[in-house]
Amino acid sequence: MAGGQERVLRRRIRSVQSTRKITKAMELIAASRIVRAQARIAANRPYRVGMEKVLRQVVSEDPLVAAKMLGTPDAPQRVGVLAIVGDRGLAGSYNSGVLRATERLVSEHVRNGADVTLWTVGKKGPGYFRYRGVEVAHSFAGIADRPEFADARAVAAAVSAPFASGEIEVAQMVSTRFISAGTQRVTTQQLLPLPLPETDEDAPAPAPTGATGYTEFEPDVETLLAKLAPRATEAEIFAALLEGSASFFTAQQRAMAAATENADELVRTLTRVMNRARQDSITTEIMEIVGGAEALRQSKGA
């Protein structure tokens, strides 16, 4: 019995060690991809800053025209929601955090009487919402790990077309923002119409450091905003895809590191149990040998 238990424990230990090799390899791969993802986020930041600066200048040029195309509608009845998740699992709560936030947002709009159109990025999205009876208008898969700007343009086209045709009044996006290697946050932001750029009216104007001038817009502000809106949407979606990719690999690295530690602890526990079973087996065999020898000695003496 003890020998059979020892064989079972040896088999379990080998199985856990094989799993540990996989989780350790996935941890190292995720750690190497985090650096690359962070570099892409840093490289994309100047474009986003420049786009926001242009929008702020356009708004200041003609606030009345900008107010027609920017801002947040009151009580919209036709809403579009874009959820950005991963193509794979084994990343802790990365996917579930975004999916649950999206589900709460959709439920809130439905309670307010709005019709919701849902788009997803990542293979984990459609299955989650299909199980809950929520229809997904369009899903994009295979772009979450290493997104390109062409992917963001395709997603932006799917979101912008219903808004341009009047099928939806507002488009929102739920994604994971990469704050730092230790902090990632699920956020909801408005894509269309473009939110008004944040301005700090109380802050003092910076002192000029060189030649100053003015910005001249051509064509008119309304036409310019119509052209800038799709570009700004593409920039925001691309930034969300990049930060989502970095957040996914960070979450996966943490999850695989925890799995590797758990595997090490389980191997130590199973090894102790196996050694105890082996010691019990050896003790039993010694007792049987001693008992047999004593019985043989007594039979000879009789």
Phi and psi in degrees as GROMACS dihedral restraints (atoms count N, CA, C in turn):
[ dihedral_restraints ]
;  ai    aj    ak    al  type     phi  dphi    fc
    3     4     5     6     1   -65.7    20    10
    4     5     6     7     1   -39.0    20    10
    6     7     8     9     1   -63.8    20    10
    7     8     9    10     1   -38.7    20    10
    9    10    11    12     1   -65.3    20    10
   10    11    12    13     1   -39.3    20    10
   12    13    14    15     1   -64.3    20    10
   13    14    15    16     1   -37.7    20    10
   15    16    17    18     1   -64.2    20    10
   16    17    18    19     1   -39.8    20    10
   18    19    20    21     1   -65.3    20    10
   19    20    21    22     1   -40.4    20    10
   21    22    23    24     1   -62.5    20    10
   22    23    24    25     1   -42.6    20    10
   24    25    26    27     1   -66.7    20    10
   25    26    27    28     1   -38.8    20    10
   27    28    29    30     1   -61.6    20    10
   28    29    30    31     1   -41.7    20    10
   30    31    32    33     1   -63.8    20    10
   31    32    33    34     1   -41.3    20    10
   33    34    35    36     1   -65.6    20    10
   34    35    36    37     1   -39.5    20    10
   36    37    38    39     1   -63.5    20    10
   37    38    39    40     1   -43.2    20    10
   39    40    41    42     1   -63.1    20    10
   40    41    42    43     1   -38.5    20    10
   42    43    44    45     1   -64.7    20    10
   43    44    45    46     1   -43.7    20    10
   45    46    47    48     1   -66.5    20    10
   46    47    48    49     1   -38.2    20    10
   48    49    50    51     1   -64.9    20    10
   49    50    51    52     1   -37.3    20    10
   51    52    53    54     1   -65.3    20    10
   52    53    54    55     1   -41.7    20    10
   54    55    56    57     1   -64.2    20    10
   55    56    57    58     1   -36.9    20    10
   57    58    59    60     1   -63.4    20    10
   58    59    60    61     1   -37.9    20    10
   60    61    62    63     1   -60.9    20    10
   61    62    63    64     1   -39.6    20    10
   63    64    65    66     1   -67.6    20    10
   64    65    66    67     1   -47.9    20    10
   66    67    68    69     1   -64.7    20    10
   67    68    69    70     1   -36.1    20    10
   69    70    71    72     1   -66.4    20    10
   70    71    72    73     1   -41.3    20    10
   72    73    74    75     1   -64.2    20    10
   73    74    75    76     1   -42.7    20    10
   75    76    77    78     1   -64.8    20    10
   76    77    78    79     1   -35.7    20    10
   78    79    80    81     1   -62.8    20    10
   79    80    81    82     1   -45.3    20    10
   81    82    83    84     1   -67.0    20    10
   82    83    84    85     1   -39.9    20    10
   84    85    86    87     1   -64.2    20    10
   85    86    87    88     1   -44.8    20    10
   87    88    89    90     1   -62.6    20    10
   88    89    90    91     1   -40.4    20    10
   90    91    92    93     1   -63.1    20    10
   91    92    93    94     1   -38.1    20    10
   93    94    95    96     1   -70.2    20    10
   94    95    96    97     1   -31.0    20    10
   96    97    98    99     1   -80.4    20    10
   97    98    99   100     1   -21.2    20    10
   99   100   101   102     1   -61.9    20    10
  100   101   102   103     1   -44.0    20    10
  102   103   104   105     1   -61.2    20    10
  103   104   105   106     1   -43.8    20    10
  105   106   107   108     1   -64.8    20    10
  106   107   108   109     1   -40.9    20    10
  108   109   110   111     1   -65.6    20    10
  109   110   111   112     1   -39.7    20    10
  111   112   113   114     1   -64.2    20    10
  112   113   114   115     1   -37.4    20    10
  114   115   116   117     1   -64.7    20    10
  115   116   117   118     1   -38.0    20    10
  117   118   119   120     1   -68.9    20    10
  118   119   120   121     1   -35.7    20    10
  120   121   122   123     1   -63.3    20    10
  121   122   123   124     1   -44.8    20    10
  123   124   125   126     1   -64.3    20    10
  124   125   126   127     1   -36.9    20    10
  126   127   128   129     1   -70.0    20    10
  127   128   129   130     1   -29.1    20    10
  129   130   131   132     1   -84.6    20    10
  130   131   132   133     1   -16.5    20    10
  132   133   134   135     1   -61.4    20    10
  133   134   135   136     1   -42.5    20    10
  135   136   137   138     1   -59.1    20    10
  136   137   138   139     1   -34.8    20    10
  138   139   140   141     1   -65.5    20    10
  139   140   141   142     1   -43.2    20    10
  141   142   143   144     1   -64.1    20    10
  142   143   144   145     1   -42.5    20    10
  144   145   146   147     1   -63.8    20    10
  145   146   147   148     1   -42.1    20    10
  147   148   149   150     1   -64.5    20    10
  148   149   150   151     1   -40.5    20    10
  150   151   152   153     1   -63.4    20    10
  151   152   153   154     1   -42.8    20    10
  153   154   155   156     1   -64.5    20    10
  154   155   156   157     1   -36.9    20    10
  156   157   158   159     1   -64.9    20    10
  157   158   159   160     1   -42.4    20    10
  159   160   161   162     1   -63.7    20    10
  160   161   162   163     1   -44.3    20    10
  162   163   164   165     1   -61.4    20    10
  163   164   165   166     1   -40.6    20    10
  165   166   167   168     1   -63.4    20    10
  166   167   168   169     1   -38.8    20    10
  168   169   170   171     1   -68.3    20    10
  169   170   171   172     1   -38.5    20    10
  171   172   173   174     1   -64.8    20    10
  172   173   174   175     1   -42.0    20    10
  174   175   176   177     1   -62.6    20    10
  175   176   177   178     1   -41.7    20    10
  177   178   179   180     1   -69.9    20    10
  178   179   180   181     1   -23.7    20    10
  180   181   182   183     1   -72.3    20    10
  181   182   183   184     1   -42.7    20    10
  183   184   185   186     1  -146.6    20    10
  184   185   186   187     1    83.5    20    10
  186   187   188   189     1   -62.0    20    10
  187   188   189   190     1   -32.7    20    10
  189   190   191   192     1   -66.2    20    10
  190   191   192   193     1   -44.9    20    10
  192   193   194   195     1   -68.0    20    10
  193   194   195   196     1   -39.6    20    10
  195   196   197   198     1   -64.4    20    10
  196   197   198   199     1   -33.7    20    10
  198   199   200   201     1   -64.6    20    10
  199   200   201   202     1   -25.4    20    10
  201   202   203   204     1   -73.2    20    10
  202   203   204   205     1   -27.0    20    10
  204   205   206   207     1  -111.5    20    10
  205   206   207   208     1   -12.2    20    10
  207   208   209   210     1  -117.3    20    10
  208   209   210   211     1   170.0    20    10
  210   211   212   213     1   108.6    20    10
  211   212   213   214     1  -172.4    20    10
  213   214   215   216     1  -122.2    20    10
  214   215   216   217     1   120.3    20    10
  216   217   218   219     1   -65.3    20    10
  217   218   219   220     1   148.3    20    10
  219   220   221   222     1   -88.8    20    10
  220   221   222   223     1   126.1    20    10
  222   223   224   225     1    49.9    20    10
  223   224   225   226     1    61.2    20    10
  225   226   227   228     1   -66.4    20    10
  226   227   228   229     1   144.6    20    10
  228   229   230   231     1  -104.1    20    10
  229   230   231   232     1   -10.4    20    10
  231   232   233   234     1  -132.8    20    10
  232   233   234   235     1   111.0    20    10
  234   235   236   237     1  -123.7    20    10
  235   236   237   238     1   140.6    20    10
  237   238   239   240     1  -112.8    20    10
  238   239   240   241     1   137.7    20    10
  240   241   242   243     1  -127.8    20    10
  241   242   243   244     1   129.4    20    10
  243   244   245   246     1  -112.5    20    10
  244   245   246   247     1   124.1    20    10
  246   247   248   249     1  -111.9    20    10
  247   248   249   250     1   128.8    20    10
  249   250   251   252     1  -112.3    20    10
  250   251   252   253     1   112.7    20    10
  252   253   254   255     1  -128.5    20    10
  253   254   255   256     1  -170.4    20    10
  255   256   257   258     1   -95.5    20    10
  256   257   258   259     1   166.3    20    10
  258   259   260   261     1   -85.7    20    10
  259   260   261   262     1   -17.2    20    10
  261   262   263   264     1  -132.0    20    10
  262   263   264   265     1   166.2    20    10
  264   265   266   267     1  -100.6    20    10
  265   266   267   268     1  -145.9    20    10
  267   268   269   270     1    56.2    20    10
  268   269   270   271     1    40.2    20    10
  270   271   272   273     1  -133.2    20    10
  271   272   273   274     1    36.3    20    10
  273   274   275   276     1    64.8    20    10
  274   275   276   277     1  -132.9    20    10
  276   277   278   279     1   -97.6    20    10
  277   278   279   280     1    17.4    20    10
  279   280   281   282     1   -59.5    20    10
  280   281   282   283     1   -55.0    20    10
  282   283   284   285     1   -69.6    20    10
  283   284   285   286     1   -44.7    20    10
  285   286   287   288     1   -64.6    20    10
  286   287   288   289     1   -33.9    20    10
  288   289   290   291     1   -62.4    20    10
  289   290   291   292     1   -46.5    20    10
  291   292   293   294     1   -68.9    20    10
  292   293   294   295     1   -42.6    20    10
  294   295   296   297     1   -64.9    20    10
  295   296   297   298     1   -41.6    20    10
  297   298   299   300     1   -67.8    20    10
  298   299   300   301     1   -39.3    20    10
  300   301   302   303     1   -63.8    20    10
  301   302   303   304     1   -39.7    20    10
  303   304   305   306     1   -65.0    20    10
  304   305   306   307     1   -41.9    20    10
  306   307   308   309     1   -62.0    20    10
  307   308   309   310     1   -41.4    20    10
  309   310   311   312     1   -64.7    20    10
  310   311   312   313     1   -40.5    20    10
  312   313   314   315     1   -64.8    20    10
  313   314   315   316     1   -44.1    20    10
  315   316   317   318     1   -63.4    20    10
  316   317   318   319     1   -43.1    20    10
  318   319   320   321     1   -62.8    20    10
  319   320   321   322     1   -37.9    20    10
  321   322   323   324     1   -64.3    20    10
  322   323   324   325     1   -43.5    20    10
  324   325   326   327     1   -65.4    20    10
  325   326   327   328     1   -39.7    20    10
  327   328   329   330     1   -64.7    20    10
  328   329   330   331     1   -40.2    20    10
  330   331   332   333     1   -62.5    20    10
  331   332   333   334     1   -31.0    20    10
  333   334   335   336     1   -82.9    20    10
  334   335   336   337     1     4.0    20    10
  336   337   338   339     1    85.1    20    10
  337   338   339   340     1    17.5    20    10
  339   340   341   342     1   -94.6    20    10
  340   341   342   343     1   150.4    20    10
  342   343   344   345     1   -89.2    20    10
  343   344   345   346     1   129.3    20    10
  345   346   347   348     1  -113.4    20    10
  346   347   348   349     1   130.9    20    10
  348   349   350   351     1  -108.6    20    10
  349   350   351   352     1   127.1    20    10
  351   352   353   354     1  -114.7    20    10
  352   353   354   355     1   132.3    20    10
  354   355   356   357     1  -121.6    20    10
  355   356   357   358     1   150.4    20    10
  357   358   359   360     1  -133.7    20    10
  358   359   360   361     1   149.1    20    10
  360   361   362   363     1  -120.0    20    10
  361   362   363   364     1   121.9    20    10
  363   364   365   366     1   114.2    20    10
  364   365   366   367     1   144.4    20    10
  366   367   368   369     1   -70.4    20    10
  367   368   369   370     1   -20.8    20    10
  369   370   371   372     1   -77.3    20    10
  370   371   372   373     1   -13.9    20    10
  372   373   374   375     1   -75.8    20    10
  373   374   375   376     1   -53.8    20    10
  375   376   377   378     1   -58.0    20    10
  376   377   378   379     1   -42.7    20    10
  378   379   380   381     1   -63.6    20    10
  379   380   381   382     1   -38.9    20    10
  381   382   383   384     1   -63.0    20    10
  382   383   384   385     1   -47.7    20    10
  384   385   386   387     1   -77.4    20    10
  385   386   387   388     1   -28.9    20    10
  387   388   389   390     1   -64.2    20    10
  388   389   390   391     1   -39.0    20    10
  390   391   392   393     1   -64.9    20    10
  391   392   393   394     1   -29.7    20    10
  393   394   395   396     1   -96.3    20    10
  394   395   396   397     1     7.9    20    10
  396   397   398   399     1    75.8    20    10
  397   398   399   400     1    22.4    20    10
  399   400   401   402     1  -102.9    20    10
  400   401   402   403     1   125.6    20    10
  402   403   404   405     1   -79.0    20    10
  403   404   405   406     1   135.4    20    10
  405   406   407   408     1  -104.2    20    10
  406   407   408   409     1   119.2    20    10
  408   409   410   411     1   -66.9    20    10
  409   410   411   412     1   -42.5    20    10
  411   412   413   414     1  -156.9    20    10
  412   413   414   415     1   141.9    20    10
  414   415   416   417     1  -127.9    20    10
  415   416   417   418     1   143.8    20    10
  417   418   419   420     1  -116.0    20    10
  418   419   420   421     1   128.9    20    10
  420   421   422   423     1  -128.6    20    10
  421   422   423   424     1   155.6    20    10
  423   424   425   426     1    82.8    20    10
  424   425   426   427     1    11.6    20    10
  426   427   428   429     1  -121.8    20    10
  427   428   429   430     1    -3.1    20    10
  429   430   431   432     1   -73.4    20    10
  430   431   432   433     1   -34.1    20    10
  432   433   434   435     1   -70.0    20    10
  433   434   435   436     1   -47.8    20    10
  435   436   437   438     1  -136.3    20    10
  436   437   438   439     1    78.9    20    10
  438   439   440   441     1   -72.7    20    10
  439   440   441   442     1   149.0    20    10
  441   442   443   444     1  -116.3    20    10
  442   443   444   445     1   165.0    20    10
  444   445   446   447     1   -65.5    20    10
  445   446   447   448     1   -30.3    20    10
  447   448   449   450     1   -62.7    20    10
  448   449   450   451     1   -35.0    20    10
  450   451   452   453     1   -65.4    20    10
  451   452   453   454     1   -43.4    20    10
  453   454   455   456     1   -62.6    20    10
  454   455   456   457     1   -37.1    20    10
  456   457   458   459     1   -65.3    20    10
  457   458   459   460     1   -38.6    20    10
  459   460   461   462     1   -66.7    20    10
  460   461   462   463     1   -42.1    20    10
  462   463   464   465     1   -65.0    20    10
  463   464   465   466     1   -42.3    20    10
  465   466   467   468     1   -63.8    20    10
  466   467   468   469     1   -35.9    20    10
  468   469   470   471     1   -64.6    20    10
  469   470   471   472     1   -39.5    20    10
  471   472   473   474     1   -66.9    20    10
  472   473   474   475     1   -31.2    20    10
  474   475   476   477     1   -83.6    20    10
  475   476   477   478     1   -38.2    20    10
  477   478   479   480     1   -75.1    20    10
  478   479   480   481     1   -32.5    20    10
  480   481   482   483     1   -59.5    20    10
  481   482   483   484     1   -49.8    20    10
  483   484   485   486     1   -63.2    20    10
  484   485   486   487     1   -32.5    20    10
  486   487   488   489     1   -69.6    20    10
  487   488   489   490     1   -41.4    20    10
  489   490   491   492     1   -66.5    20    10
  490   491   492   493     1   -33.3    20    10
  492   493   494   495     1   -85.3    20    10
  493   494   495   496     1    -4.6    20    10
  495   496   497   498     1    86.9    20    10
  496   497   498   499     1     7.9    20    10
  498   499   500   501     1   -70.4    20    10
  499   500   501   502     1   -29.5    20    10
  501   502   503   504     1  -128.9    20    10
  502   503   504   505     1   153.4    20    10
  504   505   506   507     1   -97.8    20    10
  505   506   507   508     1   -27.4    20    10
  507   508   509   510     1  -149.2    20    10
  508   509   510   511     1   144.7    20    10
  510   511   512   513     1  -121.8    20    10
  511   512   513   514     1   131.1    20    10
  513   514   515   516     1  -121.5    20    10
  514   515   516   517     1   157.5    20    10
  516   517   518   519     1  -131.2    20    10
  517   518   519   520     1   133.1    20    10
  519   520   521   522     1  -113.1    20    10
  520   521   522   523     1   121.9    20    10
  522   523   524   525     1  -152.1    20    10
  523   524   525   526     1   178.2    20    10
  525   526   527   528     1  -106.7    20    10
  526   527   528   529     1   121.2    20    10
  528   529   530   531     1   -88.4    20    10
  529   530   531   532     1   134.3    20    10
  531   532   533   534     1   -91.7    20    10
  532   533   534   535     1    99.7    20    10
  534   535   536   537     1   -80.5    20    10
  535   536   537   538     1   -49.9    20    10
  537   538   539   540     1  -158.6    20    10
  538   539   540   541     1  -179.3    20    10
  540   541   542   543     1   -64.3    20    10
  541   542   543   544     1   -22.9    20    10
  543   544   545   546     1  -104.9    20    10
  544   545   546   547     1    -5.5    20    10
  546   547   548   549     1  -135.7    20    10
  547   548   549   550     1   120.7    20    10
  549   550   551   552     1  -131.4    20    10
  550   551   552   553     1   139.4    20    10
  552   553   554   555     1  -132.0    20    10
  553   554   555   556     1   133.8    20    10
  555   556   557   558     1   -77.3    20    10
  556   557   558   559     1   124.5    20    10
  558   559   560   561     1  -128.9    20    10
  559   560   561   562     1   156.2    20    10
  561   562   563   564     1  -121.7    20    10
  562   563   564   565     1   126.0    20    10
  564   565   566   567     1  -135.1    20    10
  565   566   567   568     1   156.6    20    10
  567   568   569   570     1   -89.3    20    10
  568   569   570   571     1   132.0    20    10
  570   571   572   573     1   -96.3    20    10
  571   572   573   574     1   -52.2    20    10
  573   574   575   576     1  -135.1    20    10
  574   575   576   577     1   141.0    20    10
  576   577   578   579     1   -60.3    20    10
  577   578   579   580     1   160.9    20    10
  579   580   581   582     1   -60.5    20    10
  580   581   582   583     1   130.7    20    10
  582   583   584   585     1   -66.7    20    10
  583   584   585   586     1   148.5    20    10
  585   586   587   588     1   -62.6    20    10
  586   587   588   589     1   132.1    20    10
  588   589   590   591     1   -59.9    20    10
  589   590   591   592     1   139.9    20    10
  591   592   593   594     1   -74.0    20    10
  592   593   594   595     1   131.3    20    10
  594   595   596   597     1  -129.7    20    10
  595   596   597   598     1   143.5    20    10
  597   598   599   600     1  -105.6    20    10
  598   599   600   601     1    96.5    20    10
  600   601   602   603     1   -72.5    20    10
  601   602   603   604     1   -25.3    20    10
  603   604   605   606     1   -81.3    20    10
  604   605   606   607     1   -16.7    20    10
  606   607   608   609     1   -73.7    20    10
  607   608   609   610     1   140.3    20    10
  609   610   611   612     1   -68.4    20    10
  610   611   612   613     1   147.8    20    10
  612   613   614   615     1   -68.9    20    10
  613   614   615   616     1   137.9    20    10
  615   616   617   618     1   -67.6    20    10
  616   617   618   619     1   145.3    20    10
  618   619   620   621     1   -70.8    20    10
  619   620   621   622     1   135.9    20    10
  621   622   623   624     1   -64.0    20    10
  622   623   624   625     1   136.9    20    10
  624   625   626   627     1  -108.4    20    10
  625   626   627   628     1    -6.4    20    10
  627   628   629   630     1  -159.6    20    10
  628   629   630   631     1  -153.3    20    10
  630   631   632   633     1   -66.5    20    10
  631   632   633   634     1   135.7    20    10
  633   634   635   636     1  -112.4    20    10
  634   635   636   637     1   161.2    20    10
  636   637   638   639     1  -164.0    20    10
  637   638   639   640     1  -152.5    20    10
  639   640   641   642     1  -136.9    20    10
  640   641   642   643     1   166.1    20    10
  642   643   644   645     1  -108.7    20    10
  643   644   645   646     1   127.8    20    10
  645   646   647   648     1  -108.3    20    10
  646   647   648   649     1   128.8    20    10
  648   649   650   651     1  -103.6    20    10
  649   650   651   652     1   134.7    20    10
  651   652   653   654     1  -148.8    20    10
  652   653   654   655     1   122.4    20    10
  654   655   656   657     1   -75.8    20    10
  655   656   657   658     1  -153.5    20    10
  657   658   659   660     1   -67.9    20    10
  658   659   660   661     1   167.6    20    10
  660   661   662   663     1   -62.4    20    10
  661   662   663   664     1   -40.7    20    10
  663   664   665   666     1   -63.2    20    10
  664   665   666   667     1   -45.5    20    10
  666   667   668   669     1   -66.0    20    10
  667   668   669   670     1   -38.2    20    10
  669   670   671   672     1   -65.5    20    10
  670   671   672   673     1   -41.1    20    10
  672   673   674   675     1   -65.5    20    10
  673   674   675   676     1   -36.3    20    10
  675   676   677   678     1   -62.7    20    10
  676   677   678   679     1   -31.7    20    10
  678   679   680   681     1   -82.5    20    10
  679   680   681   682     1   -34.1    20    10
  681   682   683   684     1   -75.8    20    10
  682   683   684   685     1   -29.4    20    10
  684   685   686   687     1   -57.6    20    10
  685   686   687   688     1   -49.9    20    10
  687   688   689   690     1   -63.4    20    10
  688   689   690   691     1   -37.2    20    10
  690   691   692   693     1   -66.4    20    10
  691   692   693   694     1   -41.5    20    10
  693   694   695   696     1   -65.8    20    10
  694   695   696   697     1   -37.6    20    10
  696   697   698   699     1   -64.0    20    10
  697   698   699   700     1   -43.2    20    10
  699   700   701   702     1   -61.0    20    10
  700   701   702   703     1   -41.7    20    10
  702   703   704   705     1   -63.8    20    10
  703   704   705   706     1   -42.5    20    10
  705   706   707   708     1   -67.4    20    10
  706   707   708   709     1   -41.1    20    10
  708   709   710   711     1   -67.2    20    10
  709   710   711   712     1   -40.7    20    10
  711   712   713   714     1   -64.1    20    10
  712   713   714   715     1   -41.8    20    10
  714   715   716   717     1   -62.5    20    10
  715   716   717   718     1   -40.4    20    10
  717   718   719   720     1   -65.7    20    10
  718   719   720   721     1   -37.7    20    10
  720   721   722   723     1   -65.2    20    10
  721   722   723   724     1   -42.1    20    10
  723   724   725   726     1   -64.9    20    10
  724   725   726   727     1   -46.1    20    10
  726   727   728   729     1   -68.9    20    10
  727   728   729   730     1   -33.1    20    10
  729   730   731   732     1   -65.9    20    10
  730   731   732   733     1   -38.7    20    10
  732   733   734   735     1   -63.5    20    10
  733   734   735   736     1   -45.8    20    10
  735   736   737   738     1   -64.1    20    10
  736   737   738   739     1   -39.6    20    10
  738   739   740   741     1   -66.2    20    10
  739   740   741   742     1   -37.9    20    10
  741   742   743   744     1   -62.6    20    10
  742   743   744   745     1   -47.8    20    10
  744   745   746   747     1   -67.3    20    10
  745   746   747   748     1   -34.2    20    10
  747   748   749   750     1   -65.5    20    10
  748   749   750   751     1   -44.8    20    10
  750   751   752   753     1   -65.1    20    10
  751   752   753   754     1   -38.9    20    10
  753   754   755   756     1   -67.6    20    10
  754   755   756   757     1   -38.7    20    10
  756   757   758   759     1   -62.3    20    10
  757   758   759   760     1   -42.7    20    10
  759   760   761   762     1   -65.9    20    10
  760   761   762   763     1   -42.7    20    10
  762   763   764   765     1   -65.4    20    10
  763   764   765   766     1   -41.6    20    10
  765   766   767   768     1   -71.6    20    10
  766   767   768   769     1   -32.7    20    10
  768   769   770   771     1   -64.6    20    10
  769   770   771   772     1   -41.9    20    10
  771   772   773   774     1   -65.7    20    10
  772   773   774   775     1   -39.1    20    10
  774   775   776   777     1   -65.2    20    10
  775   776   777   778     1   -38.2    20    10
  777   778   779   780     1   -64.5    20    10
  778   779   780   781     1   -42.9    20    10
  780   781   782   783     1   -63.5    20    10
  781   782   783   784     1   -40.7    20    10
  783   784   785   786     1   -64.3    20    10
  784   785   786   787     1   -38.0    20    10
  786   787   788   789     1   -64.9    20    10
  787   788   789   790     1   -42.1    20    10
  789   790   791   792     1   -60.6    20    10
  790   791   792   793     1   -43.8    20    10
  792   793   794   795     1   -65.1    20    10
  793   794   795   796     1   -39.3    20    10
  795   796   797   798     1   -66.8    20    10
  796   797   798   799     1   -38.2    20    10
  798   799   800   801     1   -63.0    20    10
  799   800   801   802     1   -42.4    20    10
  801   802   803   804     1   -63.2    20    10
  802   803   804   805     1   -41.4    20    10
  804   805   806   807     1   -65.5    20    10
  805   806   807   808     1   -46.3    20    10
  807   808   809   810     1   -65.7    20    10
  808   809   810   811     1   -34.4    20    10
  810   811   812   813     1   -65.2    20    10
  811   812   813   814     1   -41.3    20    10
  813   814   815   816     1   -63.5    20    10
  814   815   816   817     1   -42.3    20    10
  816   817   818   819     1   -64.2    20    10
  817   818   819   820     1   -41.1    20    10
  819   820   821   822     1   -65.7    20    10
  820   821   822   823     1   -42.2    20    10
  822   823   824   825     1   -63.4    20    10
  823   824   825   826     1   -37.8    20    10
  825   826   827   828     1   -66.6    20    10
  826   827   828   829     1   -40.2    20    10
  828   829   830   831     1   -65.4    20    10
  829   830   831   832     1   -39.2    20    10
  831   832   833   834     1   -65.2    20    10
  832   833   834   835     1   -41.1    20    10
  834   835   836   837     1   -64.3    20    10
  835   836   837   838     1   -40.0    20    10
  837   838   839   840     1   -62.9    20    10
  838   839   840   841     1   -39.0    20    10
  840   841   842   843     1   -65.4    20    10
  841   842   843   844     1   -43.3    20    10
  843   844   845   846     1   -64.9    20    10
  844   845   846   847     1   -42.6    20    10
  846   847   848   849     1   -62.0    20    10
  847   848   849   850     1   -41.0    20    10
  849   850   851   852     1   -63.2    20    10
  850   851   852   853     1   -42.0    20    10
  852   853   854   855     1   -65.6    20    10
  853   854   855   856     1   -40.8    20    10
  855   856   857   858     1   -63.3    20    10
  856   857   858   859     1   -42.5    20    10
  858   859   860   861     1   -62.4    20    10
  859   860   861   862     1   -39.4    20    10
  861   862   863   864     1   -66.6    20    10
  862   863   864   865     1   -40.8    20    10
  864   865   866   867     1   -64.6    20    10
  865   866   867   868     1   -45.4    20    10
  867   868   869   870     1   -63.3    20    10
  868   869   870   871     1   -42.3    20    10
  870   871   872   873     1   -64.4    20    10
  871   872   873   874     1   -40.1    20    10
  873   874   875   876     1   -66.0    20    10
  874   875   876   877     1   -40.5    20    10
  876   877   878   879     1   -65.3    20    10
  877   878   879   880     1   -40.0    20    10
  879   880   881   882     1   -65.9    20    10
  880   881   882   883     1   -39.6    20    10
  882   883   884   885     1   -65.9    20    10
  883   884   885   886     1   -38.5    20    10
  885   886   887   888     1   -66.8    20    10
  886   887   888   889     1   -40.2    20    10
  888   889   890   891     1   -63.6    20    10
  889   890   891   892     1   -41.6    20    10
  891   892   893   894     1   -66.7    20    10
  892   893   894   895     1   -36.9    20    10
  894   895   896   897     1   -68.5    20    10
  895   896   897   898     1   -35.2    20    10
  897   898   899   900     1   -67.5    20    10
  898   899   900   901     1   -41.7    20    10
  900   901   902   903     1   -65.7    20    10
  901   902   903   904     1   -33.1    20    10
